[in-house]
Amino acid sequence: SDEVLTVIKAKAQWPAWQPLNVRAAPSAEFSVDRTRHLMSFLTMLGPSPDWNVGLSAEDLCTKDCGWAQRVIQDLIPWDAGTDSGVTYESPNKPTIPQEKIRPLTSLDHPQSPFYDPEGGSIKSVARVVIERIARKGEQCNIVPDNVDDIVADLAAEAPEDEDDTPETCIYSNWSPWSACSSSTCEKGKRMRQRMLKAQLDLSVPCPETQDFQPCMGPGCSDEDGSTCMMSEWITWSPCSVSCGMGMRSRERYVKQFPDDGSMCKVPTEETEKCVVNEECSPSNCLVTEWGEWDECSASCGMGMKKRHRMIKMTPADGSMCKAETTDAEKCMMPECHTIPCMLSPWSEWSDCSVTCGKGMRTRQRMLKSAAELGDCNEELEQVENACYLSVPLTVS
């Protein structure tokens, strides 16, 4: 809408369910400040009916008025309420009237990829990592709380070159600086020391023989103020074609901007050619592996079972994909009507139906095996037509 200002832009990844081990995670850079520090984003899962993941009003400013260094959130799928499809590739079926946006559940539909017959919690489908990579301009925090604050404050904390050692104190030369106590990009200290050779005036105190200086691990700072500090390259993206010659790209980001305020001239993206199956035809399409077989359609006798796969990438020449996405074969279950009935023992005979003369009595038993195992022809009730009751006569 006109009220939405896009400040986060990332490359699309299609299809959304492609495994991470064959592609690079989409990434983007954006800026926040003391008046705009709530992050929201929404991204469609494609192809899908109207499913999406995102965050709403994630505050990147901390309670003590600092900046969040790293935020990790696992995301579950949401339904936008505009399409009534139940699978990733369901045909368009508008929801009329439209429903409110809601989180999907594991019991929405048996054909849903998120379905769980036991109704457990729905599994997350994505993870977003928000990482602070640079610090520039006016800040809202006062106390340094992370790597970028430390980098900015190192110069202010460095000792001055002036030597205010009293003339009555005779020292050896300073030793070389030790290695930094931190091997990472967390703030640490390094030390140098000297020996007090003589103290000519005991009433004049001599300074310490050890000197400390703030530092960071190797590769986390640069003496050259005009140098950009870059991240490692992110994994190469998938090749742009499913067969033949294509292009792929990878990205990196600026971890530390130059101290002198200049712009970074180091490239943040590079591309190269890639080849996928040189001998393939441009009309070929890329498909996923076959899924597991569905249950047999019959509980006894002959039935059918199916398995499915999905199209990962359409042909490079724009033609229709001719690969089959459904496979079916016959399946044989135990022969019908051959499974023995499981019956309970006969009950006791009932009372005779008459109080005098010839009558009837009955007894029953129950079927214990499941009905789907086949019809059971055994009798469940017996009737006996000869029962006699006599009333004794009293002769007076």
N, C-alpha and C positions, 0 to 999 in steps of 0.2 A: 504494500500500500504506500501512499505518499508519505505516511508518517514513519516508515521504516528506513533507517539509514544503514546501509551495509558497510561495515568496516572490517569484517572478517571474510576473506575470500579464499577458498581452497579448491584444488582440482577435484573434479568428480571422479568417482571410482565405480565402474559398471562392469559386472553386476556387484551388488553390495556384499554378497556372500562369498566372493572370491577369497581364498585363504590368504593370510598375511605373508605366508612363506613364498608366495609368487608375486608379491607387489609391495610397494612401499606405502606406509601409512600416509594418508593425505595430511598436509601440514599447512599452517598459515601463520603470519605474523600480524599483530595489531597492537595498538597503543592504548593505555588507560591513563587517567590523571585523577587529581583529587576531586573533580566534579563529575567524572564519568568513569566509575570503577565497578559497575555491575555488568557482568557478561551474560548474554543470552545468545543461543544459537539453535537452529533447527535444521536438520538435514534429512532428506527423504531416503528411505531404503528402496533402492531401485534394482530391478523392477519389483513392484509390490502394489497392492490395491491403493492404500493411502497410509502406509506405515512409516514411522519416522522415529528418530531419536534426537535428544537435545538437552539443553540445560536452560533454566530460567532464573535470571537475576542472581548469578553466582558472584558473590562479593569478593573481589580481589584485593580489597584493603582490609588489613587485619584490625583486631579490636584495639590494639595499642597504636593505631595510626601508622602502621608499617605496610609493607606490600607482601602479599603471599608469594613465596618462592616457588612452590610446586603444589599443584592441586590435581588429584587423580580421582576420576569418577567412573564407575561402571554404569552403563546405560541400558535400560530395558526398552523394548519397543512400545510405541504408543500408536493408537488408532485415531486418525483425524476425523472420523465420522462422516466421510463424504463418499466412500465406496464400500460395498458389501462383500468384496471378494474374501476368500478364506485361505488362499495359497499365494505364494510369491507371484505366480504368473496367471492368476485368475483373470478372466475377461472383465472388462469394465462393467460394473453394475452399480449405478448411482444409488446412494442411500437417500430415500425420500420419506419423510423430511430428514434433513441432515441431523446427525447426533452430535453431542458434545464430545470433544477430544477426551480420550480416556486411555489408561494403560491397558495393554493386552494382558490376558490371563492364560493360564495353561488349560483352561476348560472352555474356551470360546467355541471351538469347532473341532470335531475329530480329525478333519483333514488339515488342520492348521499345522505348520511346522513347529509350533510351540506347544502342541497338545501333550498333555500328560494325564493318562486315565486316573492316576492317583491324586490329581489336583494339587501337585506341589507348587512351590514358588517358580515363577517364570524365570528362565535363565537370561542373564545379560547378553546382549548381542554386539556391544561395542564398548570401547573404553576411550575416554578423552583424557589427555594429559596436558595441563596448562602449566607452562614453565616460564618463569621470568628470565629473560635472556639479556637484558640490557637496562641501564639506568641513565636517564638523561633529563635535563630540564629541571624545573622546580619540583621538589619532593614534598610529600606530606609527612614523612617520618623524620624523627629527630635522632633516635638511637639507632646506630647501624644494626641491621638484623639479618643480613645475608651477604652473599658474595659480592653483589654489585655495590652495596654500600661500603664494603671493605675496600674494594678497588678505588672508589672515589675518595676515601679518607686516608689512604696510605700516605699520600704526599703530605697531608697536614700533620700526620703523626711522626714523620721522619725527623730525626734529630738535626739540629742546625750544625753547620760546619765549624762554627766558632768554638775555639778551645778555651774554656774558662778555668782550666786547671791552675791552682795557685802555684807561684814560682817556687814555693818551699816544698812542693811535692815532686819528686823525681820518679818518672815512670819509664817502663820499656815501651816500645812501639806496640800499637794495637795488633792483635792477631787477625788473620782473615776471618770474615763472617762464617759462622757455622751454617750447616744446611738448615732449611726451614723445618720447624717442628711439625708442620702440616704437610702431608704428601698429597693432599687434595686441594680443592679450591675453597676450603674453609680458612678462616683467619688463624695464623700461627705466629710464632716468634722465631727470630734468629739471634745469635749471641756472638759477641766478640769479647776478648778479655786482654788485660795487660797486667804487668807486675809493678808493684810499688817498690822501687829500689831504695828510696830514702825519703824521710820526712824531717826537713830541716827545722821546722818550728812546730812543736807538738801542740801549741795552742791553736793552730790553724788546721781545721779538719781537711783531710784529703778525700776527693771524690771516690766513688766506687771503682773497683777494678774490673767490673763487668758492665757491658752495655748491651741493651736489648733493642730490637727494632721489629715492628710488625711486618709480616710477610705472608705470602700464599704459596701453595705448592707449585712445582715446576709447570710451566706452560699456562699458568693462570693470570699472569700479568706480563706486561711488556714495557721495557724501558723507553721504547720509541713511542712518543705521544701521538704520532701520526699514523700508527699501525692499527689495523682492525684485528680483533681476536675472533677467529671463526670457529664454528663447531665442526665436527667431523661430517663427512658427506653421508647423507641418508641413503638407504638402499635404492638401487635402480628401480624405476617403475617398470611395469610389464611392457613388452614390445607393443608398438602401436598397431601391429597387424597380427593375424592369427596364423599366417603362413607367408613365406617369402621375406623380402627386405622391408624393414620398418625403422622406426626411431624409438629410443627410450631416453628418459631424463632422470636426473637426480638433483637434490637440493641440499643446501646447508644454510645456516643462519648466522647472523652476527651476534656473538656472545658479548663483545665489549666494543663500544664505539671509540674512536680516537679521542684522547684527552684534550687535543687542541681544537675540538669542535668541528673538524673537517668531515666530509662525507666519506663513506666507505666505497672504494672503487674496486674492491675484490668481487668477482662474480659469485652469485649465490645459486646459480643454476647452470648446469651443463648438459648437453645432449650428445648422443652418439648413435651410429647406425647399429641395428640388430637384425639377426636373421633367425627366423623360426621355420625349421623344416624346409630347406631350399627346394626340395623336390615336390612340395605339396602344390595343389592346384588352388588358384585364387577363389574357386567356388567352394572350397572346403569350409566347414564351420567347426568351431571349437566347442566341445561338449564336456560335461562333468563325467566322472565315473558313475556306473550304475549304482543305484541305491539298493538297500536290502529288499528281498522278496516280500510282498504282502502275504498275509495268511491265505490259505486255500479257501476258495469260495464255497466249498462243500465240507460238511462235517463227517461224511462217510461217502465212500464211492469215489467217482471221478469228478474233479472240479478244475478250476483255473486259478492261477496266481499271477500277479503282475509285479513289475519293478519299474522304476522311473529314473530318468536323468534329466538334466537341464542344459539349455544352450548357454554357454559362457560367452561366446563371441560369434557374431554373424559373419558370413563370408566377406572377404575383402572387396569383392567385385560388386557388392550390393545385391546379389541374388538371394533368393529364399533359401533357408537352411533345409536340406533334405534329410538330415539325420533323424532317425526315429528317437522319440523321447519316452516311449512306452514299450515295454517288452512283456510278452505274455507266454505262458507255457502251461501244459496240463499238469495236474497234481493228483496223486492217488491217495485217498484216505482209506482207513479200514472198511471192508465191505459192510454195506448196510444190512441190518437185521441179523448179523451173525454174532453180535456181541451178546453173551448170556445176560439174562436179566438178573439183577441183584434185588432179591426180595427179602422182606422181613419174615420172621416165623409167623405161623398162623396164630391168631388170637384164640382165646378160650371160646367154646360154644356159648351162644347167647341162651337166655332162658327160653323154654318152650313157649310157643305163641298161644297156647290154650292152657287152661287150668284143669281141664278134664277131657279125656279122649285123645284123638290123634291131632297133632299140630306140626309146626315147623320150628327149626332153629338155624342160626347162621353163624359164620365166623369169617374174619377178614385177615388180609395181610397187605403190606404196602410195598410200592416200587421204590427202591433205594437208589438205583442208577439214574444218571441224568437223562432227561427226555431226548436230548439231541443225539444220543448214542444209537438211536433207532427205536422202532416200535417194539413193544413187549406184548406178546400174545398170551402170556400166562394169565390164568384167572386170578383175580384179586379177592373174590368172594365165593363162598360155598354155602349152599342151602341144603339142609337135610329135612325131608318131608315126613319123617316118621319119628315122632316123639310122643310118648303116651304119659299121661298123668292120671292116676286113679285116686278117687276119694274113698277112704275106708268107711264101710257101713257099720253102724252101731246097732246091734240087735238087743232090744230090751225085752 
